Amino acid sequence: QTVLEDNPKMAQPQREDQVVAQSFVELVQRKIDGKVLKAPSGEEGSRMKESVMYPGFFLGAAVGISQFVFLRKAPIAMMRRAGQTNFQESSKMKPSSLLFDALLSTATAGTVWIMATDKEKVFKTASELPLVQGKSDVSDALCDDFIAHYETIRPDFWQDYSGESGAESGLRAISDFVANCKKRQAFERILRREAGLGPSDPVSIPSGGVPRDVVDDYDGEVAGGMEWASSEGESAWTGQKPS
């Protein structure tokens, strides 16, 4: 018997949403491996750092520090309460116990950080990076490939997987990112025409970023409509009409 026959779970094909999500992850990984995509900097970096750090990092740090203090103080306090008033930690054991307590507290802090991170906020922030003002390194590295790959996937896929689960939140972020890439590209075309530039000339997005309802007068269409937004213009993130 083969391994797949011995383990039926391994023989099960991946769900379509898993395959699609993985294909975009691999696309990003290729960009990173090819050093085309680097860590976000400037406004992009600030936005991503804020979404990842708050509140998870600060809560994790508070828990980790509290645990470290407890691990260092509690044993001595317990021994003294038990009657050994002169109890002190052995100088030979102190370095190893200090290292153990630090590692355990760091692991706890990291776990709390991950658990407390607002993943929906991170997804939403990442999907809106193409809307930032100035230059967007993330957009330059990913937009063309994301749009091209997005358009190879059956159109109703995004409607099928537009729920609220973690995996579907990630897929919604991908679709929103593509929509915002199209908006950025449409706005860049407008700016180039207004400045008399060529279609490939670099252009910087002005202060305020890309308008969310940008319309390219050349084709008269709103760029990058949301696949699962209702006809009344509801936001896929909040369920509310955009202001």
C-alpha positions in Angstrom: 0.0 0.0 0.0 1.1 3.6 -0.7 1.3 6.3 1.9 -1.8 7.9 0.5 -3.7 4.6 0.8 -2.6 4.2 4.4 -3.6 7.8 5.3 -6.9 8.7 3.5 -6.6 12.3 4.8 -3.4 12.8 2.7 -5.3 11.7 -0.4 -7.9 14.4 -0.1 -7.4 17.2 -2.6 -7.1 20.7 -1.3 -10.2 22.9 -1.4 -10.3 25.5 -4.1 -10.0 28.4 -1.6 -6.8 26.8 -0.2 -5.3 26.4 -3.6 -6.1 30.0 -4.6 -4.8 31.4 -1.4 -1.6 29.4 -1.6 -1.1 30.5 -5.2 -1.0 34.2 -4.1 1.2 33.3 -1.2 3.7 31.6 -3.6 3.6 34.7 -5.9 4.5 36.9 -3.0 7.3 34.5 -1.9 8.8 34.5 -5.4 8.9 38.3 -5.3 10.6 38.2 -1.9 13.1 35.5 -3.1 13.9 37.5 -6.2 14.4 40.6 -4.0 11.7 42.4 -5.9 9.6 42.8 -2.8 11.2 44.1 0.4 9.9 45.1 3.8 7.4 48.0 3.5 8.9 51.4 4.3 7.6 54.9 4.7 3.9 55.3 5.1 3.3 51.6 4.0 5.7 50.4 6.7 4.1 52.7 9.3 0.7 51.4 8.6 1.7 47.7 8.6 3.7 48.2 11.8 0.8 49.9 13.6 -1.6 47.1 12.6 0.7 44.3 13.7 2.0 45.9 16.9 -1.2 47.2 18.4 -2.7 45.9 20.5 -1.1 42.4 20.3 2.6 43.4 20.8 1.9 45.6 23.8 -0.3 43.1 25.5 2.2 40.3 24.8 5.0 42.5 26.3 3.0 43.2 29.4 2.2 39.5 30.0 5.8 38.5 29.3 7.3 41.0 31.7 4.8 40.1 34.4 5.5 36.4 34.0 9.3 37.0 34.2 9.0 39.1 37.4 6.7 36.4 38.9 9.1 33.6 38.0 12.0 35.5 39.5 10.3 36.5 42.7 7.7 33.9 43.5 10.0 30.9 44.4 12.0 33.0 46.8 8.8 34.5 48.4 7.3 31.0 48.8 10.4 29.6 50.4 10.7 32.5 52.8 7.0 32.2 53.6 7.6 28.5 54.4 10.1 29.5 57.1 13.4 29.7 55.2 13.8 33.5 55.8 17.4 33.5 54.6 16.7 31.6 51.4 18.7 32.8 48.4 19.1 31.4 44.9 22.3 29.6 44.4 24.9 31.6 42.5 25.7 28.6 40.3 22.0 28.0 39.4 21.2 31.7 38.9 22.5 32.1 35.3 20.6 29.0 34.0 17.4 29.8 35.9 17.6 33.4 34.6 17.9 32.2 31.0 15.1 29.6 31.4 12.7 32.2 32.9 13.6 34.7 30.1 13.0 32.1 27.4 9.7 31.0 28.9 8.5 34.5 29.3 9.5 35.5 25.8 7.7 32.4 24.4 4.6 33.4 26.4 4.8 37.0 25.2 5.1 35.9 21.6 2.1 33.5 21.9 0.0 36.3 23.5 1.1 38.7 20.7 0.0 36.3 18.0 -3.3 35.5 19.7 -4.1 39.1 20.4 -3.2 40.4 17.0 -6.3 41.8 15.1 -5.9 39.7 12.0 -8.8 41.5 10.3 -7.1 44.8 10.9 -3.8 43.4 9.4 -5.7 42.1 6.3 -7.5 45.4 5.8 -4.4 47.5 6.2 -2.5 45.3 3.7 -5.3 45.4 1.2 -5.3 49.3 1.3 -1.6 49.8 0.7 -2.1 50.6 -3.0 -4.1 53.6 -1.9 -1.3 55.4 -0.1 0.1 58.7 -1.3 3.5 59.1 -2.9 5.3 55.9 -4.1 4.1 52.4 -3.2 6.8 49.8 -3.3 4.4 47.1 -2.5 2.1 48.1 -5.4 5.0 48.4 -7.8 6.1 44.9 -6.9 2.8 43.1 -6.7 -0.1 44.9 -8.5 0.6 43.8 -12.1 1.1 40.1 -11.1 -1.8 40.1 -8.7 -4.2 41.6 -11.2 -3.1 39.1 -13.9 -3.4 36.1 -11.6 -6.7 37.3 -10.2 -8.2 37.4 -13.7 -7.3 33.8 -14.3 -9.6 32.7 -11.5 -13.3 32.0 -12.2 -15.2 35.3 -11.6 -17.8 33.8 -9.2 -15.1 32.3 -6.9 -14.8 35.5 -5.0 -18.5 35.6 -4.4 -18.4 31.9 -3.2 -15.7 32.7 -0.6 -16.8 36.1 0.8 -17.7 35.0 4.3 -16.2 35.9 7.7 -13.9 33.0 8.5 -10.2 33.5 8.8 -9.4 31.9 5.5 -12.1 33.9 3.7 -10.9 37.1 5.3 -7.6 36.5 3.7 -9.2 35.9 0.3 -11.3 39.1 0.8 -8.1 41.0 1.5 -6.6 39.6 -1.8 -9.7 40.7 -3.8 -9.6 44.2 -2.1 -5.9 44.5 -2.8 -6.5 43.8 -6.5 -9.4 46.3 -6.6 -7.2 49.0 -5.0 -4.4 48.2 -7.4 -6.7 48.9 -10.3 -7.8 52.2 -8.6 -4.2 53.2 -8.2 -3.4 52.4 -11.8 -6.4 54.3 -13.0 -5.5 57.3 -10.9 -1.9 57.2 -12.2 -3.2 57.2 -15.8 -5.2 60.3 -15.0 -2.2 62.0 -13.5 0.0 61.2 -16.4 -2.6 62.5 -18.9 -3.0 65.7 -16.9 0.8 66.2 -16.8 1.3 65.3 -20.4 3.5 62.3 -19.5 3.9 59.0 -21.4 2.1 55.8 -20.3 5.2 54.4 -18.7 6.5 57.6 -17.0 6.7 57.4 -13.2 4.2 59.5 -11.3 3.7 60.1 -7.6 0.3 60.0 -5.9 -0.5 63.4 -4.3 -1.2 64.0 -0.7 -4.4 62.3 0.4 -3.7 59.1 -1.5 -5.8 57.4 -4.2 -9.5 58.5 -4.1 -11.6 55.4 -3.2 -14.2 56.3 -5.9 -11.6 57.3 -8.6 -13.0 57.3 -12.1 -10.7 57.1 -15.2 -12.3 59.6 -17.6 -10.7 57.8 -20.5 -13.0 54.8 -20.1 -15.6 56.4 -17.8 -15.5 53.5 -15.3 -15.0 53.3 -11.6 -11.8 51.3 -11.2 -11.6 48.0 -9.3 -15.1 47.4 -8.1 -15.5 45.0 -5.2 -16.6 41.6 -6.3 -18.9 41.0 -3.3 -20.0 44.6 -2.6 -23.7 45.0 -3.0 -25.3 47.2 -5.7 -26.0 49.7 -2.9 -22.2 50.2 -2.4 -21.8 48.4 0.9 -18.3 47.9 2.2 -17.1 44.3 2.2 -15.3 45.0 5.5 -17.8 46.8 7.6 -21.2 46.0 6.0 -21.8 49.8 5.9 -22.0 52.2 3.0 -18.7 54.1 2.6 -18.8 57.7 3.7 
